[in-house]
Amino acid sequence: MVKELLDIIYPRRCPICGDIVVPKSERACPDCKNLLQVIKEPRCKKCSKPIENEEKEYCYDCDTKHFHYKKGYALWIYDKNMRKSIADFKYHNRKEYADFYIEEFLKHYEEVLKEIGADALIPVPIHKSKLKTRGYNQAQILASGLGRALGIQVIDDLLIRDKRTLPQKGLNDKERLKNLIQAFSIDKSKIEIYNNINKVILVDDIYTTGSTIEACTNILQQNGVSEVYYVSLCIGKGF
């Protein structure tokens, strides 16, 4: 009864167009959902970016750089539709959009993620000043939903973002890496608590050049984590 009443007062909004979802049993308008570009083969075997040449195994970034994470999985291409959706999710308090994102992600990757056998999911942290302004970390919301569905613990107090970095948008590869130098650290007081954590999956909303995931991976591996994977909702196109 309470749920029905809440649905009337606060009807679900489509995470793509922002209007009330029709039919209301869905998490997104079917026509809007069809606008999203689900990543299909051929895709990079390392980061999951779509690639045009099906004879290639890796995208340009993964072919020319040495990333230390094991493998990554992304669901949608980061186009104008997902750019707006994620901006609303992150900056306009549309936390409920996570229900749609998580449901769709699990449709495609539930079995793959279970097969990894990860000890924990770790959301990419945001700086405390951003957390105070925004009120939440979007990656933590995604990680919590995935963790509940997969039965994997979520650790959100081990990896810390020490430095408030410039927005990565608009920076080239070298600038992104420089921007993230010493941006992350480990809470040393938690290492003993989590000393059995060997294999983890980092969770974020967008993967572009991989600089953020690489910075987090390096810190985790320097502190005893042997294998790092990542998942993200969206990813930029490869070459």
Accessible surface in RSA format (square Angstrom, percent):
REM  Atomic radii and reference values for relative SASA: ProtOr
REM  Chains: A
REM  Algorithm: Lee & Richards
REM  Probe-radius: 1.40
REM  Slices: 20
REM RES _ NUM      All-atoms   Total-Side   Main-Chain    Non-polar    All polar
REM                ABS   REL    ABS   REL    ABS   REL    ABS   REL    ABS   REL
RES MET A   1   181.07  93.8 144.26  95.5  36.81  87.6 120.50 102.4  60.57  80.3
RES VAL A   2   108.00  71.1 106.24  96.2   1.77   4.3 106.70  92.7   1.30   3.5
RES LYS A   3   132.79  64.8 128.77  79.0   4.02   9.6 106.01  95.4  26.78  28.5
RES GLU A   4   102.02  58.6 100.12  75.7   1.90   4.5  56.36 109.0  45.66  37.3
RES LEU A   5    91.37  50.9  89.71  64.2   1.65   4.2  90.96  63.9   0.40   1.1
RES LEU A   6    87.72  48.9  87.19  62.4   0.53   1.3  87.46  61.4   0.26   0.7
RES ASP A   7    57.63  40.4  52.16  51.9   5.47  12.9  14.65  34.5  42.98  42.9
RES ILE A   8   130.01  74.0 108.51  80.8  21.50  51.8 114.38  82.4  15.63  42.4
RES ILE A   9    96.77  55.1  72.61  54.1  24.16  58.2  78.65  56.6  18.12  49.2
RES TYR A  10   158.59  74.0 144.17  82.0  14.43  37.5 102.59  77.1  56.00  69.0
RES PRO A  11    43.67  31.8  35.02  31.9   8.65  31.4  36.41  30.1   7.26  45.1
RES ARG A  12    84.93  35.7  70.17  35.8  14.76  35.1  30.40  41.5  54.53  33.1
RES ARG A  13    83.27  35.0  80.57  41.1   2.70   6.4   5.83   8.0  77.44  46.9
RES CYS A  14     0.00   0.0   0.00   0.0   0.00   0.0   0.00   0.0   0.00   0.0
RES PRO A  15     3.57   2.6   1.85   1.7   1.72   6.3   2.10   1.7   1.47   9.2
RES ILE A  16     9.37   5.3   4.51   3.4   4.86  11.7   4.75   3.4   4.62  12.5
RES CYS A  17    49.85  37.7  26.57  29.6  23.27  54.7  28.09  71.2  21.76  23.5
RES GLY A  18    20.13  24.8   0.00   N/A  20.13  24.8  12.27  33.7   7.85  17.6
RES ASP A  19    88.81  62.2  88.77  88.4   0.05   0.1  19.78  46.5  69.04  68.9
RES ILE A  20    80.63  45.9  73.33  54.6   7.30  17.6  73.33  52.8   7.30  19.8
RES VAL A  21     2.18   1.4   0.36   0.3   1.82   4.4   0.36   0.3   1.82   4.9
RES VAL A  22   109.48  72.0 102.63  92.9   6.85  16.5 102.80  89.3   6.69  18.1
RES PRO A  23    65.90  48.0  62.15  56.7   3.75  13.6  65.90  54.4   0.00   0.0
RES LYS A  24   166.98  81.5 153.82  94.4  13.16  31.3 103.53  93.2  63.44  67.6
RES SER A  25    93.21  78.8  58.95  78.7  34.26  78.9  56.10 119.5  37.12  52.0
RES GLU A  26    70.04  40.2  68.18  51.6   1.86   4.4   4.49   8.7  65.55  53.5
RES ARG A  27    72.80  30.6  68.06  34.7   4.75  11.3   8.81  12.0  64.00  38.8
RES ALA A  28     3.13   2.9   0.13   0.2   3.01   6.8   0.13   0.2   3.01   8.0
RES CYS A  29    20.11  15.2  20.11  22.4   0.00   0.0   8.74  22.1  11.37  12.3
RES PRO A  30    59.30  43.2  55.76  50.8   3.54  12.9  58.80  48.5   0.49   3.1
RES ASP A  31   115.56  80.9 110.17 109.7   5.40  12.8  35.21  82.9  80.35  80.1
RES CYS A  32    15.86  12.0  15.58  17.4   0.27   0.6   0.24   0.6  15.62  16.8
RES LYS A  33    66.42  32.4  60.42  37.1   6.00  14.3  36.66  33.0  29.75  31.7
RES ASN A  34   121.43  83.7  90.52  87.5  30.90  74.4  28.83  69.4  92.59  89.5
RES LEU A  35   101.86  56.7  89.13  63.8  12.73  32.0  92.01  64.6   9.85  26.5
RES LEU A  36    12.30   6.8   0.90   0.6  11.40  28.7   0.90   0.6  11.40  30.7
RES GLN A  37    72.54  40.6  66.47  48.6   6.07  14.5  30.63  65.2  41.91  31.8
RES VAL A  38    46.35  30.5  33.60  30.4  12.75  30.7  33.60  29.2  12.75  34.6
RES ILE A  39     4.23   2.4   0.00   0.0   4.23  10.2   0.85   0.6   3.38   9.2
RES LYS A  40   149.97  73.2 139.40  85.5  10.57  25.2  85.35  76.8  64.62  68.8
RES GLU A  41   128.60  73.8 103.48  78.3  25.13  59.8  64.47 124.7  64.13  52.4
RES PRO A  42    43.06  31.4  39.81  36.3   3.25  11.8  42.07  34.7   0.99   6.2
RES ARG A  43    46.62  19.6  42.17  21.5   4.45  10.6  18.79  25.7  27.83  16.9
RES CYS A  44     1.44   1.1   0.00   0.0   1.44   3.4   0.00   0.0   1.44   1.6
RES LYS A  45   109.68  53.5  99.49  61.0  10.19  24.3  54.64  49.2  55.04  58.6
RES LYS A  46    41.38  20.2  40.37  24.8   1.01   2.4  21.31  19.2  20.07  21.4
RES CYS A  47     0.49   0.4   0.49   0.5   0.00   0.0   0.00   0.0   0.49   0.5
RES SER A  48     1.89   1.6   0.90   1.2   0.99   2.3   1.61   3.4   0.28   0.4
RES LYS A  49    10.31   5.0  10.31   6.3   0.00   0.0   0.24   0.2  10.07  10.7
RES PRO A  50    23.61  17.2  20.46  18.7   3.15  11.4  20.71  17.1   2.90  18.0
RES ILE A  51     6.45   3.7   0.30   0.2   6.15  14.8   1.83   1.3   4.62  12.5
RES GLU A  52   162.63  93.4 131.80  99.7  30.82  73.4  55.31 107.0 107.32  87.6
RES ASN A  53    68.86  47.5  62.45  60.3   6.41  15.4  24.86  59.8  44.00  42.5
RES GLU A  54   139.96  80.4 115.73  87.6  24.23  57.7  33.81  65.4 106.15  86.7
RES GLU A  55   157.35  90.3 123.74  93.6  33.61  80.0  47.44  91.8 109.91  89.7
RES LYS A  56   100.54  49.0  89.72  55.1  10.81  25.7  56.48  50.8  44.06  46.9
RES GLU A  57    92.64  53.2  86.69  65.6   5.96  14.2  25.88  50.1  66.76  54.5
RES TYR A  58    84.20  39.3  82.31  46.8   1.88   4.9  43.14  32.4  41.06  50.6
RES CYS A  59     0.70   0.5   0.67   0.7   0.04   0.1   0.42   1.1   0.28   0.3
RES TYR A  60   127.68  59.6 121.25  69.0   6.43  16.7  83.04  62.4  44.64  55.0
RES ASP A  61    12.23   8.6  11.60  11.5   0.63   1.5   2.10   4.9  10.13  10.1
RES CYS A  62    18.17  13.7   1.37   1.5  16.80  39.5   1.41   3.6  16.76  18.1
RES ASP A  63    84.77  59.4  53.09  52.8  31.68  74.9   9.72  22.9  75.05  74.8
RES THR A  64    80.41  57.2  42.95  43.5  37.46  89.3  49.27  66.2  31.14  47.1
RES LYS A  65    62.26  30.4  45.14  27.7  17.12  40.8  50.41  45.4  11.84  12.6
RES HIS A  66   142.77  78.0 122.69  85.3  20.09  51.4  90.21  93.0  52.57  61.2
RES PHE A  67    13.70   6.9   8.99   5.6   4.71  12.2   8.99   5.5   4.71  13.5
RES HIS A  68    83.59  45.7  68.03  47.3  15.56  39.8  51.36  52.9  32.23  37.5
RES TYR A  69     1.08   0.5   0.00   0.0   1.08   2.8   0.00   0.0   1.08   1.3
RES LYS A  70   116.24  56.7 100.24  61.5  16.00  38.1  54.28  48.9  61.97  66.0
RES LYS A  71    72.51  35.4  72.51  44.5   0.00   0.0  26.58  23.9  45.93  48.9
RES GLY A  72     1.12   1.4   0.00   N/A   1.12   1.4   0.00   0.0   1.12   2.5
RES TYR A  73    27.52  12.8  27.52  15.7   0.00   0.0  13.57  10.2  13.95  17.2
RES ALA A  74     0.00   0.0   0.00   0.0   0.00   0.0   0.00   0.0   0.00   0.0
RES LEU A  75     1.60   0.9   1.25   0.9   0.35   0.9   1.39   1.0   0.21   0.6
RES TRP A  76     5.05   2.0   5.05   2.4   0.00   0.0   1.05   0.6   4.00   6.5
RES ILE A  77    18.86  10.7  18.82  14.0   0.05   0.1  18.82  13.5   0.05   0.1
RES TYR A  78    51.81  24.2  40.44  23.0  11.36  29.6  21.94  16.5  29.86  36.8
RES ASP A  79    23.34  16.4  17.19  17.1   6.15  14.5  20.91  49.2   2.43   2.4
RES LYS A  80   157.64  76.9 148.14  90.9   9.50  22.6  91.30  82.2  66.34  70.7
RES ASN A  81    31.16  21.5  27.53  26.6   3.63   8.7   3.63   8.7  27.53  26.6
RES MET A  82     0.97   0.5   0.97   0.6   0.00   0.0   0.66   0.6   0.31   0.4
RES ARG A  83   103.70  43.5 102.94  52.5   0.76   1.8  40.56  55.4  63.14  38.3
RES LYS A  84   104.86  51.2  98.41  60.4   6.45  15.4  93.04  83.7  11.82  12.6
RES SER A  85     0.53   0.5   0.29   0.4   0.24   0.6   0.24   0.5   0.29   0.4
RES ILE A  86     1.82   1.0   1.82   1.4   0.00   0.0   1.82   1.3   0.00   0.0
RES ALA A  87    33.76  31.0  31.64  48.8   2.12   4.8  33.32  46.9   0.44   1.2
RES ASP A  88    23.77  16.6  23.77  23.7   0.00   0.0   3.44   8.1  20.32  20.3
RES PHE A  89     0.00   0.0   0.00   0.0   0.00   0.0   0.00   0.0   0.00   0.0
RES LYS A  90    29.60  14.4  29.60  18.2   0.00   0.0   2.22   2.0  27.37  29.2
RES TYR A  91   127.25  59.4  98.97  56.3  28.28  73.6  72.99  54.9  54.25  66.9
RES HIS A  92   118.61  64.8 100.23  69.7  18.38  47.0  76.99  79.3  41.62  48.4
RES ASN A  93    94.53  65.2  84.21  81.4  10.32  24.8  26.43  63.6  68.09  65.8
RES ARG A  94    83.50  35.1  83.50  42.6   0.00   0.0   5.95   8.1  77.55  47.0
RES LYS A  95    88.45  43.1  84.46  51.8   3.99   9.5  36.72  33.1  51.73  55.1
RES GLU A  96    75.35  43.3  60.95  46.1  14.40  34.3  48.96  94.7  26.39  21.5
RES TYR A  97     6.06   2.8   4.43   2.5   1.62   4.2   2.76   2.1   3.30   4.1
RES ALA A  98     3.09   2.8   3.09   4.8   0.00   0.0   3.09   4.3   0.00   0.0
RES ASP A  99    73.18  51.3  67.35  67.0   5.82  13.8   9.86  23.2  63.32  63.1
RES PHE A 100     4.80   2.4   4.45   2.8   0.35   0.9   4.45   2.7   0.35   1.0
RES TYR A 101     0.17   0.1   0.17   0.1   0.00   0.0   0.17   0.1   0.00   0.0
RES ILE A 102    20.39  11.6  19.94  14.9   0.45   1.1  20.39  14.7   0.00   0.0
RES GLU A 103    67.61  38.8  60.72  45.9   6.90  16.4  25.49  49.3  42.13  34.4
RES GLU A 104    10.52   6.0  10.52   8.0   0.00   0.0   0.63   1.2   9.88   8.1
RES PHE A 105     3.10   1.5   3.10   1.9   0.00   0.0   3.10   1.9   0.00   0.0
RES LEU A 106    25.17  14.0  21.82  15.6   3.36   8.4  22.07  15.5   3.10   8.3
RES LYS A 107   126.51  61.7  84.80  52.0  41.71  99.3  72.91  65.6  53.60  57.1
RES HIS A 108    87.53  47.8  60.15  41.8  27.38  70.0  48.12  49.6  39.41  45.9
RES TYR A 109    15.50   7.2  15.11   8.6   0.39   1.0  13.73  10.3   1.77   2.2
RES GLU A 110    55.69  32.0  54.22  41.0   1.47   3.5   5.72  11.1  49.96  40.8
RES GLU A 111   111.62  64.1 109.82  83.1   1.79   4.3  58.03 112.2  53.59  43.8
RES VAL A 112    49.28  32.4  48.45  43.9   0.83   2.0  48.55  42.2   0.72   2.0
RES LEU A 113     0.87   0.5   0.53   0.4   0.34   0.9   0.53   0.4   0.34   0.9
RES LYS A 114    96.84  47.2  78.28  48.0  18.56  44.2  45.01  40.5  51.82  55.2
RES GLU A 115   143.21  82.2 108.32  81.9  34.90  83.1  49.40  95.6  93.81  76.6
RES ILE A 116    15.46   8.8   6.98   5.2   8.49  20.5  13.29   9.6   2.18   5.9
RES GLY A 117    49.64  61.2   0.00   N/A  49.64  61.2  34.29  94.1  15.35  34.4
RES ALA A 118    13.90  12.8   0.00   0.0  13.90  31.6   0.00   0.0  13.90  36.8
RES ASP A 119    52.97  37.1  40.67  40.5  12.30  29.1  10.22  24.1  42.74  42.6
RES ALA A 120     0.00   0.0   0.00   0.0   0.00   0.0   0.00   0.0   0.00   0.0
RES LEU A 121     1.07   0.6   1.07   0.8   0.00   0.0   1.07   0.8   0.00   0.0
RES ILE A 122     0.93   0.5   0.93   0.7   0.00   0.0   0.93   0.7   0.00   0.0
RES PRO A 123     4.71   3.4   2.07   1.9   2.64   9.6   2.07   1.7   2.64  16.4
RES VAL A 124     5.76   3.8   4.64   4.2   1.12   2.7   4.64   4.0   1.12   3.0
RES PRO A 125    15.53  11.3  14.15  12.9   1.39   5.0  15.53  12.8   0.00   0.0
RES ILE A 126    26.17  14.9  14.48  10.8  11.69  28.2  14.78  10.6  11.39  30.9
RES HIS A 127    24.89  13.6  24.82  17.3   0.07   0.2  14.49  14.9  10.39  12.1
RES LYS A 128   161.78  78.9 153.97  94.5   7.81  18.6  98.14  88.3  63.65  67.8
RES SER A 129    35.13  29.7  28.59  38.2   6.54  15.1  33.88  72.1   1.25   1.7
RES LYS A 130    58.19  28.4  56.42  34.6   1.77   4.2  24.10  21.7  34.08  36.3
RES LEU A 131    78.24  43.6  76.36  54.6   1.88   4.7  76.36  53.6   1.88   5.1
RES LYS A 132   184.75  90.1 155.02  95.1  29.73  70.8 107.49  96.7  77.27  82.3
RES THR A 133   121.03  86.1  87.15  88.3  33.89  80.8  72.58  97.5  48.45  73.2
RES ARG A 134    44.94  18.9  22.99  11.7  21.95  52.3  15.98  21.8  28.95  17.5
RES GLY A 135    57.93  71.4   0.00   N/A  57.93  71.4  29.20  80.1  28.73  64.4
RES TYR A 136    17.76   8.3  14.00   8.0   3.75   9.8  17.51  13.2   0.25   0.3
RES ASN A 137    17.66  12.2  14.21  13.7   3.45   8.3   7.28  17.5  10.37  10.0
RES GLN A 138     8.05   4.5   8.05   5.9   0.00   0.0   0.00   0.0   8.05   6.1
RES ALA A 139     0.30   0.3   0.30   0.5   0.00   0.0   0.30   0.4   0.00   0.0
RES GLN A 140    54.16  30.3  54.16  39.6   0.00   0.0  13.57  28.9  40.59  30.8
RES ILE A 141    36.80  20.9  32.68  24.3   4.12   9.9  34.90  25.1   1.90   5.2
RES LEU A 142     2.73   1.5   2.73   1.9   0.00   0.0   2.73   1.9   0.00   0.0
RES ALA A 143     0.00   0.0   0.00   0.0   0.00   0.0   0.00   0.0   0.00   0.0
RES SER A 144    25.54  21.6  23.34  31.2   2.19   5.1  17.24  36.7   8.30  11.6
RES GLY A 145     6.74   8.3   0.00   N/A   6.74   8.3   3.45   9.5   3.29   7.4
RES LEU A 146     6.90   3.8   6.90   4.9   0.00   0.0   6.90   4.8   0.00   0.0
RES GLY A 147     2.60   3.2   0.00   N/A   2.60   3.2   1.17   3.2   1.43   3.2
RES ARG A 148   189.89  79.7 156.89  80.0  33.00  78.6  82.58 112.9 107.31  65.0
RES ALA A 149    49.93  45.9  18.57  28.7  31.36  71.3  30.23  42.6  19.70  52.2
RES LEU A 150    17.10   9.5   0.02   0.0  17.09  43.0   1.49   1.0  15.62  42.0
RES GLY A 151    71.61  88.3   0.00   N/A  71.61  88.3  37.58 103.1  34.04  76.2
RES ILE A 152    23.11  13.2  14.47  10.8   8.64  20.8  18.75  13.5   4.36  11.8
RES GLN A 153    93.02  52.0  75.69  55.3  17.33  41.3  40.76  86.8  52.26  39.6
RES VAL A 154    45.27  29.8  16.90  15.3  28.37  68.4  16.90  14.7  28.37  76.9
RES ILE A 155     3.57   2.0   1.50   1.1   2.07   5.0   3.55   2.6   0.02   0.1
RES ASP A 156    78.08  54.7  51.58  51.3  26.50  62.7  11.06  26.0  67.02  66.8
RES ASP A 157    55.51  38.9  47.54  47.3   7.96  18.8  31.12  73.2  24.38  24.3
RES LEU A 158     9.34   5.2   9.34   6.7   0.00   0.0   9.34   6.6   0.00   0.0
RES LEU A 159     6.77   3.8   0.95   0.7   5.82  14.6   0.95   0.7   5.82  15.7
RES ILE A 160    64.77  36.9  62.72  46.7   2.05   4.9  64.77  46.6   0.00   0.0
RES ARG A 161    34.62  14.5  26.51  13.5   8.11  19.3   2.51   3.4  32.11  19.5
RES ASP A 162    74.24  52.0  49.38  49.2  24.85  58.8  27.84  65.5  46.40  46.3
RES LYS A 163    83.50  40.7  79.67  48.9   3.83   9.1  59.68  53.7  23.82  25.4
RES ARG A 164   138.26  58.0 112.78  57.5  25.47  60.6  37.73  51.6 100.53  60.9
RES THR A 165    11.28   8.0   2.50   2.5   8.77  20.9   2.54   3.4   8.74  13.2
RES LEU A 166   118.85  66.2 115.17  82.4   3.67   9.2 116.61  81.9   2.24   6.0
RES PRO A 167    97.68  71.2  88.64  80.8   9.04  32.9  95.30  78.7   2.38  14.8
RES GLN A 168    32.67  18.3  27.63  20.2   5.03  12.0  26.55  56.5   6.11   4.6
RES LYS A 169   174.99  85.4 154.02  94.5  20.97  49.9 109.14  98.2  65.85  70.1
RES GLY A 170    77.46  95.5   0.00   N/A  77.46  95.5  41.68 114.4  35.78  80.1
RES LEU A 171    40.94  22.8  31.19  22.3   9.75  24.5  31.94  22.4   9.00  24.2
RES ASN A 172    86.35  59.5  75.61  73.1  10.74  25.9  43.35 104.3  43.00  41.6
RES ASP A 173    50.80  35.6  49.11  48.9   1.69   4.0  19.59  46.1  31.21  31.1
RES LYS A 174   174.05  84.9 167.63 102.9   6.42  15.3 111.69 100.5  62.36  66.4
RES GLU A 175    80.40  46.2  76.22  57.7   4.18   9.9  28.80  55.7  51.60  42.1
RES ARG A 176    26.33  11.1  26.33  13.4   0.00   0.0   0.00   0.0  26.33  16.0
RES LEU A 177    85.46  47.6  82.70  59.2   2.77   7.0  82.70  58.1   2.77   7.4
RES LYS A 178   154.25  75.2 148.29  91.0   5.96  14.2  91.72  82.6  62.53  66.6
RES ASN A 179    16.72  11.5   8.69   8.4   8.03  19.3  10.12  24.4   6.60   6.4
RES LEU A 180     5.38   3.0   1.94   1.4   3.45   8.7   2.38   1.7   3.00   8.1
RES ILE A 181   103.66  59.0  96.60  72.0   7.06  17.0 102.99  74.2   0.67   1.8
RES GLN A 182   152.37  85.2 127.82  93.4  24.55  58.5  41.93  89.3 110.43  83.8
RES ALA A 183     0.27   0.2   0.00   0.0   0.27   0.6   0.00   0.0   0.27   0.7
RES PHE A 184     6.77   3.4   0.79   0.5   5.99  15.6   0.79   0.5   5.99  17.1
RES SER A 185    33.69  28.5  32.85  43.8   0.84   1.9  28.34  60.3   5.35   7.5
RES ILE A 186    12.33   7.0   1.82   1.4  10.51  25.3   1.82   1.3  10.51  28.5
RES ASP A 187    32.98  23.1  29.82  29.7   3.16   7.5   4.82  11.3  28.16  28.1
RES LYS A 188   141.25  68.9 125.60  77.1  15.65  37.3  94.72  85.3  46.53  49.6
RES SER A 189    81.62  69.0  52.92  70.6  28.71  66.1  57.37 122.2  24.25  34.0
RES LYS A 190    46.69  22.8  46.69  28.6   0.00   0.0  20.28  18.3  26.41  28.1
RES ILE A 191    58.38  33.2  56.42  42.0   1.96   4.7  58.38  42.0   0.00   0.0
RES GLU A 192   149.20  85.7 138.53 104.8  10.67  25.4  49.62  96.0  99.58  81.3
RES ILE A 193   114.62  65.2  88.68  66.1  25.94  62.5  97.00  69.8  17.63  47.8
RES TYR A 194    43.06  20.1  36.02  20.5   7.04  18.3  15.39  11.6  27.67  34.1
RES ASN A 195   112.62  77.7  81.16  78.4  31.46  75.8  25.83  62.2  86.80  83.9
RES ASN A 196   100.22  69.1  89.05  86.1  11.17  26.9  35.89  86.4  64.33  62.2
RES ILE A 197     8.55   4.9   3.01   2.2   5.54  13.3   3.01   2.2   5.54  15.0
RES ASN A 198    78.23  53.9  78.23  75.6   0.00   0.0  16.16  38.9  62.08  60.0
RES LYS A 199    58.33  28.5  58.33  35.8   0.00   0.0  21.46  19.3  36.87  39.3
RES VAL A 200     0.00   0.0   0.00   0.0   0.00   0.0   0.00   0.0   0.00   0.0
RES ILE A 201     0.14   0.1   0.14   0.1   0.00   0.0   0.14   0.1   0.00   0.0
RES LEU A 202     0.00   0.0   0.00   0.0   0.00   0.0   0.00   0.0   0.00   0.0
RES VAL A 203     1.73   1.1   1.73   1.6   0.00   0.0   1.73   1.5   0.00   0.0
RES ASP A 204    16.01  11.2  15.15  15.1   0.85   2.0   0.62   1.5  15.39  15.3
RES ASP A 205     5.11   3.6   5.11   5.1   0.00   0.0   0.00   0.0   5.11   5.1
RES ILE A 206    34.87  19.8  21.81  16.3  13.06  31.5  21.81  15.7  13.06  35.4
RES TYR A 207     4.43   2.1   1.61   0.9   2.82   7.3   4.01   3.0   0.42   0.5
RES THR A 208    44.78  31.9  39.57  40.1   5.22  12.4  31.82  42.7  12.96  19.6
RES THR A 209    19.14  13.6  18.34  18.6   0.80   1.9  18.04  24.2   1.10   1.7
RES GLY A 210     3.79   4.7   0.00   N/A   3.79   4.7   2.17   6.0   1.62   3.6
RES SER A 211     5.98   5.1   4.01   5.4   1.97   4.5   1.33   2.8   4.65   6.5
RES THR A 212    24.56  17.5  23.27  23.6   1.29   3.1  12.64  17.0  11.92  18.0
RES ILE A 213     4.15   2.4   4.05   3.0   0.10   0.2   4.05   2.9   0.10   0.3
RES GLU A 214    16.52   9.5  16.52  12.5   0.00   0.0  11.90  23.0   4.61   3.8
RES ALA A 215    18.33  16.9  11.17  17.2   7.16  16.3  17.14  24.1   1.19   3.2
RES CYS A 216     0.00   0.0   0.00   0.0   0.00   0.0   0.00   0.0   0.00   0.0
RES THR A 217     0.00   0.0   0.00   0.0   0.00   0.0   0.00   0.0   0.00   0.0
RES ASN A 218    47.12  32.5  44.91  43.4   2.21   5.3  12.67  30.5  34.45  33.3
RES ILE A 219    35.59  20.3  35.59  26.5   0.00   0.0  35.59  25.6   0.00   0.0
RES LEU A 220     0.30   0.2   0.30   0.2   0.00   0.0   0.30   0.2   0.00   0.0
RES GLN A 221    58.56  32.7  39.72  29.0  18.85  44.9  17.31  36.8  41.26  31.3
RES GLN A 222   133.71  74.8  95.15  69.5  38.56  91.8  46.35  98.7  87.36  66.3
RES ASN A 223    42.59  29.4  17.24  16.7  25.35  61.0  11.21  27.0  31.38  30.3
RES GLY A 224    56.71  69.9   0.00   N/A  56.71  69.9  38.74 106.3  17.97  40.3
RES VAL A 225     8.96   5.9   5.44   4.9   3.52   8.5   5.44   4.7   3.52   9.5
RES SER A 226    74.78  63.2  51.03  68.1  23.75  54.7  49.22 104.8  25.57  35.8
RES GLU A 227    50.58  29.0  49.40  37.4   1.18   2.8  14.37  27.8  36.22  29.6
RES VAL A 228     0.22   0.1   0.00   0.0   0.22   0.5   0.00   0.0   0.22   0.6
RES TYR A 229    23.36  10.9  23.36  13.3   0.00   0.0   6.96   5.2  16.40  20.2
RES TYR A 230     0.03   0.0   0.03   0.0   0.00   0.0   0.03   0.0   0.00   0.0
RES VAL A 231     2.50   1.6   2.50   2.3   0.00   0.0   2.50   2.2   0.00   0.0
RES SER A 232     1.78   1.5   0.24   0.3   1.55   3.6   1.78   3.8   0.00   0.0
RES LEU A 233     6.76   3.8   6.54   4.7   0.21   0.5   6.54   4.6   0.21   0.6
RES CYS A 234     0.00   0.0   0.00   0.0   0.00   0.0   0.00   0.0   0.00   0.0
RES ILE A 235     0.00   0.0   0.00   0.0   0.00   0.0   0.00   0.0   0.00   0.0
RES GLY A 236    18.50  22.8   0.00   N/A  18.50  22.8  18.50  50.8   0.00   0.0
RES LYS A 237   133.66  65.2 115.53  70.9  18.13  43.2  63.50  57.2  70.15  74.7
RES GLY A 238    11.43  14.1   0.00   N/A  11.43  14.1   0.56   1.5  10.88  24.4
RES PHE A 239   147.70  73.9 127.26  78.8  20.44  53.2 146.37  88.7   1.33   3.8
END  Absolute sums over single chains surface
CHAIN  1 A    12915.2      10700.5       2214.8       7081.7       5833.6
END  Absolute sums over all chains
TOTAL         12915.2      10700.5       2214.8       7081.7       5833.6
